[in-house]
Amino acid sequence: MRTGSRKPATRAHLPPGEAILAALATRAKPLSLPQLASAVNSTQDDPLFRQAVMALRREGRIYVGRGQRYASAAGLSARLGTLRVADRGYGFVAVEGRGEDLYIPAEDMGNALDGDTVLVVEQNPRGSRNLRRGVVLGIAHRPERVIVGTFHEGVGFAWIRPFSAQLPDLQLVFLGAERDEKSPSEGEVIAASLEPLTLESSAPAARFAKSLGKQGDPWVDVTGILYSHGIRLSFPPEAVREAQQVAERAMDSGKRADLRGLETVTIDPSDAADIDDAISLSRDDSGRDVVGIHIADVSHFVPENGATDREAYLRGTSVYLPGKVVHMLPPQLAAGLCSLLPEQERLAVSVLITLDETVLPVRVEILESVIRSCAKISYEEAQDAMDGSARADNPAFPHAGMLKRLGAITGELARKRSRHGALDFDIPEVRVEVDTQGRAVSLRRRERLESHRVIEELMLLANSVIADHLSQKHYPLLYRVHAGPDPERLQELAPLAFSLGQVIAPDGRSPSVQDLQQLLESIRGNPVAPVLEALIIRSLPKAVYQPDNIGHFGLAMDAYTHFTSPIRRYPDLVVHRQLKRALNGAPPCYSHEQLATTGDHCSAAERTAETAEREAIRAKQAEFLALHVGEEFEGAVAGVRKFGLFVVLNDSLAEGFVPVGDLSADMYAFDPTSLTLEGRRSRMTFRFGDPVTVQVVRVDVGSRRIDFLLVDAPHSQRTRGPRAKMLRRWSKRPPRAALGRRRNHRSRR
């Protein structure tokens, strides 16, 4: 016997996780939780054992199968990914390292929910959808989430029916005496939180949180959207007190540049209250244009690490919903002391840019200033002044000359950016007007005016100037960055572009910036241009905040940041603080590491706000069209699928669905290459971009689903060429039943 040799470790001496894996590896069948605990000489209540099991599930090394039995994932080629469920019940799992998502039929999801991290294994063959197909083995992690839906009660149990079509009905759990004290009534809108994943949980459930009101109550839909995204609705008392104390203090305008004599105006939506930017135009001694961009000095009123600052960081951004704004800052500041209201002295950080005759900046001054806005002007009022149609009672009327000159300057700035490769997306927005009860009373397409472009270009100019200034001084900066496109994702849009008679890259190469510019210009004015532009944007990487500069692809800028909206965006407030340190020769107040954390948080907050804003608009579109069931509207085909057409209305931009079974008395074949639906007998072809007339037939306000009936499609084409000949031959053949009988007759002979 050799001395010094070591015996192999027994299962009892292994770490808990390794012991569990060893136990499962020696078992031919999956184990229940008590059996698994016994196999490692533990109990199912042992905290170390439970922690080890949950850790192995999160890592995807074990999974819970049928009957709540545990099995090892070793040797199964299983991968972790995030499940995203479609409205029709099937889902996709994005697996890191794989370009194509796995298609998951509804019957292969088990108890997994939309947003869960799941363990999946790929199956062959691809199936009728020609997609890589997978099966969910188990759930590794379930994120915290608030669910909003309607309350329903059965005998001895209750459940919530989520408004989200991606979620199933969920059993409700009540805490203690809540079941009797706070029980909502049948059909009431409630908020509930998803129950966390535990070792014992099988079917998903939700814990009742709050009654929001009855369907149709004022603002209940908007409130539900805010709750479902975890958006903070009220300010903590300490933040309110701090903001009130700041508001009561007199403004300190000493040691600031006095710019109150400049012709300064603000241009915003007519209902804006939180005005954080103003513009001016003057001349220097040489007659050159001096453009002024004046931004509210919010950092003067929000102490770093104070109660207001901590709450602003948590929110990350203001959220703008139809008829309602959830401010990042308390209203005393957002709509009061910080807002650049007309005829009021306000503290600002001003960027004065002297331009030569080619609008090239030849001098830049950045100043802490005090300003006074001469007028609060809406975009429509500014446009009238620029067009020369403003009346004397229009607040823009006295400033028409300045606005026209700014229009010429910003027009040339835009052309320069375009020549450098900037992308100009012209996506119209929908303006939702609501009454005092929050109900939609009108939907109008909000067109992009030249006055919008004036403000956009001046803000872009100021942001780029600040980014260059701080970069040159080597101060850590929270950049706004935008990576270049993935050629493969852009190429996926080729069939849609082809439907409009366009190609993304004519010679088959990877699309370039110039290709995208040409495509955007060629589809301008088409009813579905906003849809295609939105799809192009989604195919590009998302712009984010980070301290590592990689440039901004969409704007064709080497360095870019957000500086011009500190009332409503926390990154802008961070940039202001860093900028003022640089102006005063003080050391930076944020490190690279702090900016990285802040950037990640604010990027996520921005995505949450955008999602909530889109959902609120969809809710109001559904609410409005529910009052117009039976009426007809003009629209365009915005999507073609095997199961029907998606149609977007021209005026309200509301999107609805036409099931393929409602198109006509014909059998339609879907061509995934050209993304068309083609009638086998009529040879009628529907494609992306076709103008149509539809009738609103069904609206589910809760789920925001709108169903249309096709009334007219004047430009849908009949197939031509060899394929048409084949279809004509097919249409002359007997019906399938007759052909079947003939085949049977021949087989009997």
C-alpha positions in Angstrom: 0.0 0.0 0.0 1.4 3.4 -1.1 1.8 6.0 1.6 0.4 9.5 1.0 -2.2 8.3 -1.5 -5.7 10.0 -1.2 -9.0 8.2 -1.3 -11.5 9.5 -3.8 -14.0 11.9 -2.2 -17.2 10.3 -1.3 -20.5 12.0 -2.1 -20.8 13.1 1.5 -17.5 15.1 1.2 -18.4 16.8 -2.1 -19.7 20.4 -2.2 -23.6 20.4 -2.2 -23.9 21.2 -5.9 -21.4 18.5 -7.0 -23.0 16.0 -4.7 -26.4 16.6 -6.3 -25.0 16.2 -9.8 -23.2 13.0 -8.8 -26.5 11.6 -7.4 -28.4 12.4 -10.5 -25.7 10.9 -12.7 -26.1 7.5 -11.0 -29.9 7.4 -11.3 -31.6 6.0 -14.3 -34.8 8.0 -13.6 -35.4 11.6 -12.4 -35.8 12.1 -8.6 -38.4 14.0 -6.6 -37.1 16.7 -4.3 -37.2 14.4 -1.1 -35.5 11.6 -3.0 -32.8 14.0 -4.2 -32.2 15.3 -0.7 -32.0 11.8 0.7 -29.5 10.8 -2.1 -27.1 13.4 -0.8 -27.7 12.7 2.9 -29.7 15.9 3.4 -33.3 17.0 3.8 -35.4 19.1 1.5 -35.6 21.8 4.2 -31.8 22.2 4.5 -31.0 25.8 3.4 -27.6 24.7 1.9 -29.3 22.0 -0.1 -32.1 24.3 -1.4 -29.6 27.0 -2.4 -27.5 24.4 -4.3 -30.5 23.1 -6.2 -31.7 26.6 -7.2 -28.1 27.5 -8.3 -27.9 24.4 -10.5 -31.2 25.3 -12.1 -30.1 28.9 -12.8 -26.9 27.5 -14.4 -28.9 25.1 -16.6 -27.1 22.0 -15.2 -30.3 20.4 -13.8 -34.0 20.9 -14.7 -37.4 20.0 -13.3 -39.4 17.8 -15.5 -42.8 16.2 -15.3 -44.1 15.4 -11.9 -41.7 17.9 -10.3 -38.8 15.5 -10.7 -35.2 16.6 -11.1 -32.9 15.4 -13.8 -29.4 16.2 -15.0 -28.9 18.2 -18.2 -25.5 16.6 -18.9 -25.3 15.1 -22.4 -28.5 16.7 -23.7 -26.9 19.6 -25.6 -29.3 21.9 -23.7 -28.8 25.7 -23.7 -30.1 28.5 -21.6 -32.1 31.3 -23.3 -34.9 33.8 -22.8 -38.4 32.8 -23.9 -40.5 35.3 -25.9 -44.1 34.3 -26.5 -46.2 35.6 -29.4 -49.8 36.6 -29.3 -50.8 33.3 -30.9 -49.3 31.2 -28.2 -46.1 29.9 -29.8 -42.7 31.3 -28.7 -39.0 31.8 -29.6 -36.0 31.3 -27.4 -32.9 33.5 -28.1 -29.9 31.3 -27.3 -26.6 33.1 -26.9 -24.1 32.2 -29.6 -26.8 31.1 -32.1 -27.9 33.4 -34.9 -31.3 31.9 -35.4 -33.8 31.7 -32.5 -35.5 28.4 -31.6 -39.2 28.1 -32.4 -41.1 26.7 -29.5 -44.7 25.4 -30.1 -47.2 26.2 -27.3 -47.4 22.5 -26.4 -43.7 22.3 -25.8 -43.4 25.3 -23.4 -44.5 23.5 -20.2 -45.2 26.0 -17.5 -42.7 28.6 -18.8 -43.9 32.2 -19.2 -42.9 35.0 -21.5 -39.6 36.5 -20.2 -38.5 33.3 -18.3 -34.9 32.1 -18.7 -35.4 28.5 -19.8 -33.4 25.4 -20.6 -34.1 24.3 -24.1 -33.0 21.5 -26.4 -33.2 21.6 -30.2 -35.3 19.0 -32.0 -35.2 17.8 -35.6 -36.6 18.1 -38.2 -37.4 21.8 -38.6 -41.1 21.2 -39.3 -43.6 22.8 -41.5 -42.5 26.4 -40.5 -39.0 25.6 -41.7 -37.7 26.9 -38.3 -35.3 25.4 -35.9 -37.6 23.8 -33.3 -36.9 23.4 -29.6 -38.5 22.0 -26.5 -38.4 23.7 -23.0 -36.9 21.2 -20.5 -37.3 23.4 -17.5 -37.4 26.9 -16.1 -34.0 28.3 -14.8 -35.1 31.8 -13.7 -38.3 33.8 -13.5 -37.8 37.6 -13.3 -39.8 39.8 -11.0 -42.8 41.2 -12.9 -46.1 43.0 -12.2 -49.1 41.7 -14.1 -52.1 43.8 -14.9 -55.4 42.2 -15.9 -59.0 41.5 -14.8 -60.0 39.6 -11.6 -62.1 36.5 -11.8 -63.4 34.2 -9.0 -64.4 30.5 -9.0 -65.4 28.2 -6.2 -62.6 28.3 -3.7 -60.0 30.0 -5.9 -59.4 33.2 -7.9 -57.4 34.1 -11.0 -56.1 37.0 -13.0 -56.6 37.2 -16.8 -53.7 39.3 -17.9 -54.2 42.0 -20.5 -51.0 40.8 -22.2 -51.8 38.2 -24.8 -48.4 36.6 -24.1 -49.4 35.4 -20.6 -52.0 32.7 -19.6 -54.5 33.0 -16.8 -52.7 32.9 -13.5 -54.0 31.6 -10.2 -54.1 34.4 -7.5 -52.5 34.2 -4.1 -53.6 36.5 -1.3 -51.4 37.5 1.6 -53.0 36.8 5.0 -56.3 38.7 5.5 -56.1 40.4 2.1 -58.6 37.9 0.7 -61.4 39.2 2.9 -60.3 42.8 3.4 -59.2 43.9 -0.1 -60.9 41.4 -2.3 -61.7 43.0 -5.7 -65.0 42.4 -7.5 -65.5 40.3 -10.6 -64.0 41.9 -13.7 -62.1 44.6 -11.8 -58.7 45.6 -13.1 -56.0 44.6 -10.7 -52.2 44.5 -10.4 -50.5 41.3 -9.2 -46.8 40.3 -8.9 -45.5 37.0 -10.3 -44.8 34.5 -7.6 -41.0 33.7 -7.5 -39.8 30.4 -8.6 -39.3 27.9 -5.8 -38.4 24.3 -5.4 -42.0 23.4 -4.8 -43.7 25.6 -7.4 -45.2 23.9 -10.4 -48.0 26.0 -12.1 -47.2 29.7 -12.2 -49.2 32.0 -9.9 -49.4 35.7 -9.0 -49.8 37.5 -5.7 -52.6 40.1 -5.5 -51.1 43.6 -5.1 -53.6 46.3 -5.8 -57.1 47.1 -7.2 -56.8 49.7 -9.9 -60.5 50.2 -10.7 -63.1 49.0 -13.1 -62.6 48.7 -16.8 -63.6 52.1 -18.3 -62.7 54.0 -15.1 -60.7 57.3 -15.8 -57.1 56.6 -16.4 -57.3 52.9 -15.3 -55.6 51.7 -18.6 -52.7 54.1 -18.3 -52.3 53.4 -14.6 -52.2 49.7 -15.4 -49.5 50.2 -18.0 -47.4 52.2 -15.5 -47.8 49.5 -12.8 -47.0 46.7 -15.2 -43.6 48.3 -16.0 -42.7 49.2 -12.5 -42.7 52.9 -13.2 -42.7 55.0 -10.0 -45.9 57.0 -9.7 -45.2 59.1 -6.5 -42.2 60.9 -5.1 -40.9 60.0 -1.6 -41.7 62.7 1.0 -38.0 63.5 1.5 -37.6 64.3 -2.2 -40.7 66.5 -2.2 -39.5 68.4 0.9 -36.1 68.9 -0.7 -37.5 70.1 -4.0 -39.9 72.5 -2.1 -37.0 73.9 -0.1 -35.0 74.5 -3.2 -37.9 76.2 -5.0 -38.4 78.6 -2.1 -34.8 79.8 -2.3 -34.0 82.8 -4.4 -32.1 82.1 -7.6 -28.4 83.0 -7.4 -27.6 84.6 -10.7 -24.2 86.0 -9.6 -21.0 85.2 -11.5 -23.1 84.2 -14.5 -23.1 85.5 -18.1 -26.1 87.8 -18.4 -27.8 86.8 -21.7 -31.2 88.3 -20.9 -30.8 90.7 -23.8 -30.7 88.0 -26.5 -33.8 87.3 -28.6 -34.5 84.0 -27.0 -37.6 81.7 -27.5 -38.7 78.2 -26.7 -40.3 75.9 -29.3 -42.1 72.8 -27.9 -45.4 70.9 -28.1 -48.3 73.1 -27.3 -49.0 71.3 -24.0 -45.4 71.1 -22.8 -44.8 72.2 -19.2 -41.2 71.0 -18.6 -39.3 73.2 -21.0 -35.6 72.5 -20.8 -34.2 74.2 -24.0 -34.4 77.6 -25.6 -32.7 79.0 -28.7 -31.4 82.4 -29.8 -29.8 84.0 -32.9 -27.6 87.0 -32.9 -24.6 88.5 -34.9 -21.0 89.1 -33.9 -19.0 92.2 -34.8 -18.1 90.6 -38.2 -21.7 89.9 -39.1 -21.5 86.2 -38.6 -24.4 84.2 -37.2 -24.1 83.3 -33.5 -26.5 80.5 -32.6 -27.4 80.1 -29.0 -28.7 76.9 -27.4 -29.7 77.5 -23.8 -30.3 74.5 -21.5 -32.0 74.6 -18.1 -29.3 74.4 -15.3 -31.0 71.6 -13.4 -27.8 70.6 -11.6 -28.0 73.9 -9.8 -31.2 72.9 -8.1 -30.7 69.1 -7.7 -27.9 68.5 -5.2 -25.7 65.4 -6.0 -26.7 62.4 -3.9 -29.6 64.3 -2.4 -33.1 62.8 -2.0 -34.2 64.4 -5.3 -31.1 63.1 -7.1 -31.5 59.6 -5.8 -35.2 59.5 -6.9 -34.3 60.9 -10.3 -31.6 58.2 -10.8 -34.1 55.5 -10.0 -36.6 56.9 -12.5 -33.9 57.6 -15.1 -36.3 59.4 -17.4 -39.7 61.1 -17.6 -42.5 59.0 -19.1 -44.9 60.7 -21.6 -48.3 59.0 -22.0 -51.4 60.4 -23.7 -52.7 63.1 -21.3 -50.3 62.2 -18.5 -46.6 62.8 -17.7 -44.7 61.0 -15.0 -41.9 63.4 -14.3 -38.3 62.4 -13.4 -38.1 65.4 -11.1 -40.8 66.7 -8.6 -43.3 69.0 -10.4 -42.0 72.0 -8.4 -38.8 71.7 -10.4 -39.8 70.0 -13.6 -42.7 72.4 -14.4 -41.6 75.2 -12.2 -38.2 76.6 -11.2 -36.2 74.6 -13.8 -38.6 75.1 -16.7 -37.6 77.9 -19.1 -41.0 79.7 -18.9 -41.6 82.9 -20.9 -40.8 86.3 -19.3 -39.1 84.6 -16.3 -35.4 84.8 -15.4 -34.0 81.3 -15.5 -30.5 79.8 -14.8 -29.1 78.0 -17.8 -26.0 76.5 -19.4 -25.6 78.2 -22.7 -23.7 77.1 -25.8 -23.0 80.0 -28.2 -21.7 78.8 -31.6 -20.4 81.3 -34.2 -20.9 80.0 -37.7 -19.2 81.0 -41.0 -21.0 81.3 -44.3 -20.9 77.5 -44.8 -22.4 77.0 -41.2 -19.0 75.6 -40.1 -18.5 76.4 -36.3 -15.5 78.8 -36.0 -16.0 79.7 -32.3 -17.7 78.0 -29.4 -18.5 79.5 -25.9 -19.9 77.4 -23.1 -21.3 79.6 -20.3 -23.2 79.4 -17.0 -25.8 82.0 -17.7 -29.1 83.7 -16.8 -31.6 84.1 -19.6 -35.2 85.3 -20.2 -37.3 83.6 -22.8 -39.3 86.1 -24.9 -42.0 83.7 -26.0 -43.3 80.1 -25.6 -44.0 78.9 -29.1 -45.5 75.7 -30.3 -44.1 73.8 -33.3 -47.2 74.7 -35.4 -47.0 78.4 -34.5 -43.3 78.4 -35.4 -44.0 76.7 -38.7 -46.6 79.4 -39.6 -44.1 82.1 -38.8 -41.5 80.4 -41.0 -44.0 80.0 -43.8 -45.0 83.7 -43.5 -48.6 82.9 -42.6 -48.4 83.8 -38.9 -51.0 86.3 -37.6 -50.2 89.1 -35.3 -51.6 87.2 -32.3 -49.2 84.3 -32.9 -46.4 84.5 -30.3 -44.0 83.5 -33.1 -45.0 86.5 -35.2 -42.4 89.0 -33.8 -39.6 86.4 -34.2 -40.4 85.3 -37.8 -37.1 86.7 -39.2 -35.0 84.8 -36.7 -36.9 81.6 -37.2 -36.6 81.8 -41.0 -32.9 82.3 -40.7 -32.6 79.4 -38.3 -34.5 77.3 -40.8 -31.9 78.1 -43.5 -29.0 77.4 -41.1 -30.4 74.1 -39.8 -31.3 73.0 -43.3 -27.7 73.3 -44.3 -26.6 71.5 -41.2 -28.9 68.6 -42.0 -27.5 68.4 -45.6 -24.0 68.3 -44.2 -24.8 65.4 -41.9 -26.5 63.5 -44.7 -23.3 63.9 -46.8 -21.3 62.5 -43.9 -23.6 59.4 -43.8 -26.3 60.3 -41.2 -29.6 58.5 -41.5 -32.8 60.6 -41.5 -35.7 58.7 -40.2 -39.0 60.5 -40.8 -41.4 58.4 -38.7 -44.7 60.3 -38.0 -46.2 60.1 -34.5 -49.8 59.9 -33.6 -51.3 62.7 -31.5 -53.8 61.3 -29.0 -56.2 63.9 -27.5 -58.0 62.8 -24.3 -60.8 64.3 -22.3 -60.6 65.1 -18.5 -61.5 61.4 -17.8 -58.5 60.2 -19.9 -60.6 58.8 -22.7 -59.4 59.2 -26.3 -61.5 61.6 -28.2 -59.3 61.9 -31.3 -56.3 60.4 -33.1 -54.3 62.4 -35.5 -51.2 61.8 -37.5 -48.6 64.3 -36.3 -46.5 65.3 -39.3 -42.8 66.3 -39.0 -42.6 70.0 -39.7 -39.6 72.1 -40.6 -39.8 73.7 -37.2 -39.2 70.2 -35.6 -36.1 69.9 -37.8 -34.8 73.3 -36.5 -34.9 72.2 -32.9 -33.6 68.7 -33.7 -30.6 70.1 -35.6 -29.7 72.7 -33.0 -29.9 70.1 -30.2 -27.7 67.7 -32.2 -25.2 70.5 -32.7 -25.1 71.3 -29.0 -24.8 67.7 -27.9 -21.9 67.1 -30.3 -20.1 70.3 -29.2 -20.4 69.2 -25.5 -19.1 65.7 -26.3 -16.1 67.2 -28.2 -15.4 69.7 -25.4 -15.3 67.1 -22.6 -13.5 64.5 -24.7 -10.7 67.0 -25.4 -10.4 67.8 -21.7 -10.2 64.0 -21.0 -13.1 64.1 -18.6 -15.0 60.8 -18.2 -18.2 61.2 -20.2 -21.4 59.4 -20.5 -21.5 59.1 -24.3 -24.6 58.3 -26.4 -23.3 55.5 -28.7 -24.8 53.6 -31.6 -23.0 50.6 -33.1 -23.1 49.8 -36.8 -25.7 47.5 -38.3 -25.6 43.7 -38.6 -25.7 43.1 -42.4 -27.6 39.8 -42.0 -30.4 41.5 -40.0 -30.7 44.3 -42.6 -30.7 41.7 -45.4 -33.8 40.2 -43.7 -35.7 43.3 -44.7 -34.9 42.8 -48.4 -38.3 41.1 -49.2 -40.2 44.1 -47.7 -38.1 46.6 -49.6 -38.6 44.6 -52.8 -42.4 44.7 -52.2 -42.1 48.5 -52.6 -40.0 48.2 -55.7 -36.7 48.9 -53.9 -33.6 46.9 -53.1 -31.4 47.4 -50.0 -28.1 46.5 -51.7 -28.4 46.4 -55.5 -25.4 44.2 -56.2 -26.0 41.7 -53.4 -23.3 43.0 -51.1 -23.7 43.9 -47.4 -25.9 47.1 -47.1 -23.9 50.3 -46.6 -25.0 53.7 -45.1 -25.5 55.0 -48.5 -27.8 52.1 -49.4 -29.9 52.8 -46.3 -30.0 56.5 -47.1 -31.2 55.8 -50.6 -33.9 53.4 -49.4 -35.2 55.8 -46.8 -35.4 58.6 -49.5 -37.1 56.3 -52.1 -40.0 55.3 -49.8 -40.7 58.7 -48.4 -44.4 59.5 -48.8 -45.4 55.9 -49.0 -48.2 55.0 -46.5 -46.1 52.1 -45.1 -42.9 54.1 -45.0 -43.2 54.6 -41.2 -43.6 50.8 -40.8 -40.5 50.0 -42.8 -38.5 52.7 -41.2 -39.5 51.3 -37.8 -38.4 47.9 -38.9 -35.0 49.3 -40.1 -34.5 50.9 -36.7 -35.3 47.7 -34.9 -32.8 45.8 -37.2 -30.1 48.3 -36.0 -28.4 48.0 -32.6 -30.1 50.1 -29.9 -28.4 53.4 -29.0 -27.2 53.2 -25.4 -25.3 55.2 -22.7 -21.8 54.2 -21.9 -18.4 55.8 -21.0 -16.6 54.0 -23.8 -16.9 55.9 -27.0 -17.6 54.0 -30.2 -19.2 56.8 -32.1 -22.8 57.2 -33.3 -23.6 55.3 -36.5 -27.1 56.7 -37.1 -25.9 60.3 -36.7 -22.5 59.7 -38.4 -20.7 61.4 -35.4 -17.4 60.4 -33.8 -18.5 61.7 -30.4 -22.0 62.3 -29.2 -23.7 62.8 -25.8 -27.0 63.9 -24.3 -26.9 67.3 -22.8 -30.0 69.2 -23.9 -32.8 67.6 -21.7 -31.7 67.5 -18.1 -35.3 68.0 -16.8 -36.4 64.7 -18.3 -33.3 62.5 -18.8 -30.9 61.6 -16.0 -27.8 61.1 -18.3 -28.1 64.8 -19.3 -28.0 65.8 -15.7 -24.9 63.7 -15.2 -23.3 65.4 -18.2 -24.2 68.9 -16.9 -22.4 68.1 -13.6 -19.3 66.9 -15.3 -19.3 69.9 -17.7 -19.6 72.4 -14.9 -16.7 70.8 -13.2 -14.7 71.2 -16.4 -15.7 74.8 -16.8 -14.6 75.6 -13.3 -11.4 73.6 -13.4 -12.6 71.2 -10.8 -11.9 67.4 -10.9 -14.5 65.2 -12.4 -17.4 64.2 -10.1 -17.9 60.8 -11.8 -15.5 58.0 -12.5 -15.5 55.7 -15.5 -16.9 52.9 -13.3 -19.7 55.0 -12.0 -20.6 56.2 -15.5 -20.7 52.6 -16.7 -23.2 51.6 -14.0 -25.3 54.8 -14.6 -25.3 54.2 -18.3 -26.6 50.6 -18.0 -29.3 51.7 -15.6 -30.4 54.7 -17.7 -30.4 52.7 -20.9 -32.7 50.1 -19.3 -35.0 52.9 -17.9 -35.2 54.4 -21.4 -36.3 51.1 -22.9 -38.9 50.6 -20.2 -40.3 54.1 -20.8 -40.5 53.7 -24.6 -42.3 50.4 -24.2 -44.8 51.9 -21.8 -45.4 54.9 -24.1 -46.0 52.5 -27.1 -48.4 50.4 -25.1 -50.3 53.5 -23.9 -50.8 54.7 -27.4 -52.0 51.3 -28.5 -54.4 51.3 -25.6 -55.8 54.6 -26.7 -56.0 53.6 -30.3 -58.0 50.5 -29.3 -60.2 52.6 -27.0 -60.9 55.1 -29.8 -61.6 52.5 -32.5 -64.0 50.6 -30.1 -66.3 53.6 -30.6 -66.1 53.2 -34.4 -66.8 49.5 -34.9 -68.5 49.1 -38.3 -66.8 52.2 -39.8 -64.4 52.0 -42.7 -60.8 53.5 -42.8 -58.0 53.8 -45.3 -54.8 52.0 -44.6 -51.9 49.9 -46.0 -50.7 46.4 -45.6 -48.0 46.6 -42.9 -47.2 42.9 -42.6 -48.0 39.6 -44.4 -48.1 36.3 -42.6 -49.4 32.8 -43.3 -52.4 33.4 -41.1 -53.4 36.9 -42.4 -52.5 40.6 -43.0 -51.5 43.3 -40.6 -52.9 46.7 -41.7 -52.0 50.1 -40.4 -54.5 52.9 -40.7 -53.3 56.1 -42.5 -54.6 58.7 -40.1 -54.5 57.1 -36.6 -51.6 54.8 -37.3 -53.5 52.1 -35.4 -52.6 48.5 -36.4 -55.1 45.7 -36.8 -55.3 42.2 -38.2 -57.2 40.7 -41.1 -57.4 36.9 -40.7 -56.7 35.0 -43.9 -60.0 33.2 -43.6 -61.8 36.6 -43.9 -60.1 37.7 -47.1 -62.3 36.0 -49.7 -63.7 32.7 -50.8 -60.3 31.4 -51.9 -57.4 29.4 -50.6 -54.3 31.6 -50.0 -50.7 30.4 -50.2 -48.0 32.2 -48.2 -44.7 32.8 -50.0 -42.0 33.3 -47.3 -39.5 34.6 -49.9 -41.5 37.4 -51.3 -43.7 37.8 -48.2 -46.9 37.6 -50.1 -50.3 35.9 -49.8 -51.6 34.6 -53.2 -55.1 33.4 -54.0 -54.9 30.0 -55.6 -58.0 30.5 -57.8 -58.3 34.3 -58.0 -54.5 34.8 -58.3 -55.0 37.9 -56.1 -51.7 38.8 -54.4 -51.4 40.8 -51.2 -48.0 42.3 -50.4 -46.4 44.8 -48.0 -47.4 48.3 -48.8 -50.7 47.6 -50.7 -53.3 50.3 -50.0 -56.5 48.9 -48.6 -59.8 49.9 -47.2 -60.9 48.1 -44.0 -63.8 48.0 -41.7 -63.4 47.8 -37.9 -65.2 44.6 -36.8 -63.8 43.7 -33.4 -61.9 45.6 -30.7 -60.7 44.1 -27.4 -59.7 47.2 -25.4 -58.1 45.1 -22.6 -55.7 43.2 -24.8 -55.6 46.1 -27.4 -56.3 43.8 -30.2 -58.1 45.2 -33.3 -59.6 43.1 -36.0 -60.4 44.4 -39.5 -62.4 43.1 -42.4 -61.0 43.8 -45.9 -63.4 46.0 -47.9 -61.3 47.0 -50.9 -57.7 46.4 -52.1 -57.5 48.4 -55.4 -53.8 47.8 -56.0 -53.5 44.1 -55.0 -52.1 42.4 -58.0 -53.0 39.4 -60.0 -50.1 37.1 -60.7 -48.4 37.3 -64.1 -45.8 35.2 -65.9 -45.0 31.5 -65.6 -46.3 31.2 -62.1 -49.6 32.6 -63.3 -49.8 30.0 -66.1 -49.3 27.3 -63.5 -52.0 28.7 -61.3 -54.4 29.0 -64.2 -53.8 25.3 -65.1 -54.4 24.4 -61.5 -57.6 26.4 -61.3 -59.1 24.4 -64.3 -58.5 21.1 -62.6 -61.3 19.4 -60.6 -61.7 20.0 -56.9 -59.4 18.0 -54.6 -62.2 15.6 -53.6 -62.8 14.6 -57.2 -59.1 14.2 -57.8 -59.0 12.0 -54.7 -61.7 9.8 -56.0 -59.9 9.4 -59.3 -56.7 8.4 -57.6 -58.6 5.8 -55.5 -60.3 4.5 -58.7 -57.0 4.0 -60.5 -55.4 2.4 -57.4 -58.2 -0.2 -57.3 -57.5 -1.1 -60.9 
